[in-house]
Amino acid sequence: IESSWEKTDRGIAYRFKVPANTTATIMLPGSPEDLNNGFEEFPDARCEDGRIVFTAGSGEYRFTV
């Protein structure tokens, strides 16, 4: 599993790469309002203690928060 982040003028841009036949639990800083901004494809996405938490299957993902 690979991850990286970069500070941009729009916020922090995160990138994740999850290998085939693998899942990852991803935790990003965020609020309940942030769940409406790009997390719709993750049915288990939720906000816990100021973080957005969800499970991602294999693939590459990018989020800006």
Secondary structure, DSSP 8 states (H G I E B T S, - for coil): -EEEEEEETTEEEEEEEE-TT--EEEEEE--GGGGGTT-TT-TT-EEETTEEEEEE-SEEEEEE-
